[in-house]
Amino acid sequence: MALTDPMLSGGDFAHLRAFVAVGQALSFTRAAEALGVTPSALSQVVRTFEDRIGVRLLNRTTRSVSLTEAGENLLRRVAPAVAELSQAVGQARLYQERPSGAVRVHTFRSAAELYIQPILPAFRRAYPSVVLDVTVDDEVVDTVAAGYDAAIRLGEVIERDMVAVPLEPPVRQIPVAAPSYIAERGTPAHPRDLLGHDCIRWRWPGRAQPYRWEFYEDGAWFEVEVAGPLIVNSKDMALQAAIDGVGIAFSVERTARQAIADGRLVAMLEAWCEPFQGHHLCFPQQRQMNPALRAFIDTVREGASTAC
């Protein structure tokens, strides 16, 4: 079966819409007013359509317009379809005027607390017809394949061909431990000295091995595969365990800042802790963006600029 009908062309919706307007009004003047064009231009559109399909649809005199038998039959069949298409286009335009529908977002836990939780009240007030469907976990998923509209993730795990908008300046991770642990075990002088310490390891969800701690020296990154009594998949739990004296945790500096300031944690090995790309808001490149997604992106970006 052919995929296209040789009797139809890309401009036929405009032709059919013009014909239906005239056929229903039986007046080029009234139909032209309804369509916002001149009677002469409308007459030419209908004439072009008749010439192309090789059938007269309207009888014209200086005082009246009437439908031919072919015109009556065509009007009866296409008028409902033209009305439905016009309504569908109008409905689609509402999305541009008033964002609505669902926006599915995948975000790391830390990013949810920083960039999504704070905007929820304002976003709800501004866009009451938008439903935010937010999945919060630290697993790295294929955003598009998993059906998400957007994701917030660290720069090192951004997918190719995604638009990535930075939400914060570069960040860094630092080893931290409680003063009680340092008093008992001492302070490592170099990252490789961590091999002799109890370290609290963290595992990316969905991965078999814990994350290897990354440090920077002489212009290059290197990894240290630490060991210790605890492996978790929650960075909050790792940080709390460090505060409780279980061992050394590798924490984002921003997250540990307050505990360091009030003396519950001590930072170490900072000379080897180089900043890296922080959280980014990621979404597929697209020619026409869903207004609901655009509203979410703009709101998150505005909130991030205020937070930084």
Helices and strands as residue ranges (DSSP letters): H 12-25, H 28-35, H 39-53, E 58-60, E 65-67, H 69-97, E 101-107, H 109-111, I 112-116, G 117-119, H 120-126, E 130-136, E 150-154, G 155-157, E 162-166, E 173-177, H 179-185, G 191-196, E 199-202, E 213-217, E 220-224, E 230-232, H 235-243, E 248-252, H 253-261, E 266-267, G 270-272, E 279-284, H 291-307
